[in-house]
Amino acid sequence: MAEPIIVVSNLAHRYGDFEAVKGISFSVDRGEIFSFLGPNGAGKSTAINILTTLLHIQQGSASVAGFDVATEPAKVRESIGIVFQDVTLDRDMTCWEILEFHGSLYRMPHKERRARIEELLELVELEGKRNTLTKHLSGGMKRRLEIARGLMTRPKVLFLDEPTIGLDPQTRRRMWDYIKSVNEEGTTIFLTTHYMDEADQLSNRVSIIDHGQIIATGAAWDLKNMLGEDLIYLETSDNDAAGKLLQKMPEVTGIQERPHGFYAQVNQDGTHILPKIMDDLRIAGIRIQTVNLKKPSMDDVFVHFTGRDMRDDGAEHPSSMHAKTGRR
Amino acid sequence: MRMGFLTIYWRDMIRFVRFRTLLISSLVQPALWMAFFGIAMSANFTRLTTDVPPIPGIPNVGYLTFMAAGVIAMTTLFTSLFGGMTLLFDKNWGLLREVMASPLPRDHIIFGIALSGMTKSFIQAIIIMVFGIFIGAEFFMGFSPLNVIFSLLGILLFVGIFSLGFLFLSAAIAISFESPEGMQGIMTLLTMPIFFASNALYPVNAFPPALQVVSMGNPLTHLVNGIRYFAIGDDFQAIGVVYSTTVTELLVSLSVLIVFALAMFGLAWWRFQKAVVT
C-alpha cells in the first residue's frame, strides 16, 4: 500500500454564488503522476490554487506532504514546486537570474543554489541560454525553464497546471519526457490538463473532473477498459431495433446512443465480432449505413462519464459530438 | 534575521537598471524640472521681489535655491508613490504568484520594494543636488567639508523616511487594486493636494488658515523643512520670508515623517495579509 502525499477530503470552494468546487475527495500517492482531467472551468485551477496555498481553504480539508494547507501553509510552500498555467517569467531577467531569484526566495544556501542551477539548466537543455533574457526564448524553452524553476528547491510534490498548453506536438512530447524523468527521480507530480492524450500518456492515475466534481478516478487504462475492449459505431436503418438486438449478444456490454447511430461496447476483439454483428443485423432486415471500429480513448471515457464531449466546453452540442467521435 | 527582502530588492534593481528608458527618464526628469521650472520661476520671483528689501543680518537665498529643496521633495514624492506600481504589474502579469506561493513572509515583499524605491530616491536626490548646484543653487554655502557630509546624511535621512512612508502607501494601493488605471487615478488624486498644499514651491505664510493647517500635517512640508535645514541652514530668508528652524522643530518634522511611515507600513501590512493573488 503506497503512502499518500496529498490527501483531500470534502474540499469545496465558492466565488460568490458560483460553486467552483463541490466537495471533492481524493488522494495522491508518493511517487505517482496524478492528473486532473477536465474542461476549462471545471474547477481544476481552483483546486490547485488551494493545494498550493494561494487560495484560502473555505470548506473541507487538504494536506500536502504531511502538512495541513490551512494551518501550516509555510511548511506546504517549502515542500512544493509550482508551474503555473500561464507563463510567469519576468521578461527582462535571464534564465540564470530567474532560477537564482527563485532559489533565494526559498532561502537555498548560496553554494547549493548555484550548483542546482547548473544541474537544472542541463536537465532542461538551456545551458546555452543561461544569459538570455526570457523574452527571447521560444514557448517550449519558457516552459522548460519554468519546470526547472519548479524543481529548484527539490520539492516533494511538483504541481503542473496545464503544462503543455499552447505548445506544438513535438515540444509537448519532449515536455512529457522531462516530466517523466523528473518523476522517475522521485518527485510526485500533480498535473491538471484538458488534453486527453496528456492525461492518458503521462499519468499513473486520472481523476475526471467536471462542474466541480470528480466523476471517475483510476488508471487511464482501467478507465478505458470500463468501456470494453473495443467500440463499434453503427448507423442503421432502424437504430432502436438494432440496439435491442445487439444488447442480447453476450459479447456486447453496453450501448451508447448517438444522434444518428450508436456505439456498441464489446468485450472482445472487435475485428472478430464485427462480421457476426453485421450478419445478425442483415438477417433481422436492418440495413447498415455506416460502420466504424475503434479502441476506446480518453475522449470516450470522458463522454461516457459526463455525457458530453469535453471540447464542447460545457455547452452540449450532440451533433458536433457525433461528428468528432465518429471520424476517428 | 531573515534577509528575504534583499531578494526582492535585487530583482527590482535589476529591472531598474535594465529598463533603459525608465532609468534615464527617472534621472533626467528631476533635472528638467530644475532647468525649466526652476530657472523660469526663479527669474520671475527675482523680478517681483526686487521691491522687498532683505531683512538685514539674515542670509538671503535666491528662489532657485529655495525651490531646489522643493524639487528634491517633489521627486521623492512622485517616485515613491509610483514605486508600488511594479507590484501591480507583477500581480497582473502573474509574476507575483511565484512570490506569494513561496515561504517568503509577505512583509519582506513590502520591505524589498520599499528599499529599492528608497534607493532610487537617493540617486535622484543626489542628481538634483549636483545639477542644482551646477545651475546656481546655493546649497551648503560656507559649510566645511565635514559639515557638507553631515548635511548630506541629514537630507538622505529625511528623504529616506519620507520615501518609505509613501512606498508603503503605494504598495498598499497596488496590492488592493486590479487595474493600473485605477491606481493612476488614486495617485493623481493624492499628489495634487500633497504637492500644492506644501511649502515646496512657495512660502505657506500667505495661505488661508485652513490650508496652513493642511500644510502643517502634510509630510511633504516636513520633508522640505528637513532638506532646507540641512542644505541651506537653520536661519535664512527667501523671497522676503524668514525661515528659522530650531533643532526641536527639526525633530518634530522628523517625528511626523516617522509616524507617517509607521502608519503606512501598518496599512500595507494589513492589505498584504488579506491579499489573494491567483
Interface residues (C-beta under 8 A of the other chain):
Chain A: S45 N49 T52 T53 L54 L55 H56 A74 R77 E78 I82 F84 D86 V87 T88 L89 D90 D92 M93 E97 F101 H102 S104 L105 Y106 R107 R149
Chain B: R2 G4 L6 T7 W10 R11 I14 R15 R18 F19 W93 G94 L95 R97 E98 V99 M100 A101 S102 P103 L104 V276 V277 T278
